[in-house]
Amino acid sequence: MPSGELAVFEKNTITADELIDMEVYDALCSGPILVSDGAVAEKLKDHPLNRANYRVGIGMAEPQHYIIIVYTEKVTLVNLADDFLKFDCSVAYNLDGGKNTFISFMGDQLNIPRFSTWKDPEAEVTNLLMFGHSELVK
């Protein structure tokens, strides 16, 4: 959101035109919503994807302060939501995790993707979420 807040919407509750009218300039579609209004999202426990799997999620502790959690071991959606609550996230969203999850910070690889046959794991990652600013990054 223009304010730096992370906003999440249930499927089929908002249109692209409405997002544009709200001056949203970055949007992604994945899900489900993990945390809403500082609590585990309603019905998450019964969600069909709430089984143990490799997980990645993004949460907001406050506007412009985001937390990304990457699990290279299998956990449920509820487990992931609970972890975002430990960081006082008021909202959190599940991203596409899976075995190909790759995360780096300031150019350093922070995990090893589960596909051990990869010679160049970065080349296999097709979706990227990047943000931040540092005088150390050119």
N, C-alpha and C positions, 0 to 999 in steps of 0.2 A: 504494500500500500504506500502511497506517497508519504505517509507519516513514519514509515519504517517498520510498521507493524506487519506481522504475518497474519493473514486472514485465511480462513478455510471455509469452504462451502460444501454442503452435501451435493451429491450427484444430481444433476438436472434442476438445480435451484437458482442458477444464475447463467446469464448468457455472456458471450464475448462482448457484445455491445454494451452491456451493463458494466462489465469490467473496464472497458474503455472510458465510459462515462464517469467512472470512479477514479480515473487517471491512473489505473494500474498499468505498470510498464513491464513487469515480469510476472509470468504466471506459469504454473506447471500443473499437470493433471496426473494424479496417481491416487494414493489413498490406501486405506481409509483414514479418516480423522482419528487420531489417537487420544488427544487431550483437547478439551474444549472448556473454556471458562474455569481453568485450573483443576479440572477433574477428568478422570478417565471417561472417554466418550461413551454416551449411552449405546447399548447394544454391541459394544466392541467384543465383549466376552462371547457373544453368540455369532460373531461375524464368521462367514465361511472360510476366511483366510487366517483365522486365529489358531493356527497350528505352528509348531516349531519350524522355523525356517531362518535362513540368513536374513538379517534385517538392516535397513538404513532408515533413519528418520531425521526430521528437522523440527526443532522446537524453538519457541521464542520465550526467553526469560523476561525481556522487556524490548520495546521497540529498538531496532537496530542492534540487538544483542541476541544472537542465535546460537543454538547448540545443535551439533550434528552428532548423532550416535551411530556407530557402525559396529555391527556384530558379525564376527567371522565364525561364530558358533551359532547353532540354531536356538532361537527363542521365539516365544509367542508374541503376538501384537500387544497383549495385555502386559507382558513383561517389559516390552519396549515403552509402553505408555507409563508404566510405573517408574521407569528410570528417568523419563522426562520430568515427572513430578518431583523426583529427588533434587532436580536442578531448578525447582520453582518455575517451570514453564507453564504459562497460562494456556498455551495452544501448542499442539504438535501434530505432525502429519507424517504418515508412512510414505516412504519413497521406495522405488524399485531396488531392493537389495540383491539377493541372489549371490551365487558363487563368484560372479565377476566384479564384485564391489572393490573398488580401488579408491583409496583416499591418500591425499598428500597435503602437506602444510609447508609453506615457504620452500617448495621444491623438494622436500624430503618425503619419501614414501613411508607411510605409517602402518601399512598392513601388507600382508601377502595374500593376493587373491587365491581362492581355493582351487582354481584350475592349474594344477602343478605343471601341466605340459606347455604352458605359455612361455615363449622366449621373450616376448615384449608385451607384458600385460597392459601397458598403457594404450597400445595400438588396438586392443580388443574392446575397450570401453567406448560405447557409442553414445551415451547420454552423460552430459556433464552439468554439474551445478557448481558454479564458481562465484565467489564474491570476496570482497575485502579490499583493504588498501594498506600498503606499507611503504615507507620510504626505502626499505631494504629490497623491495621487488621492483625490477626495472621493466 
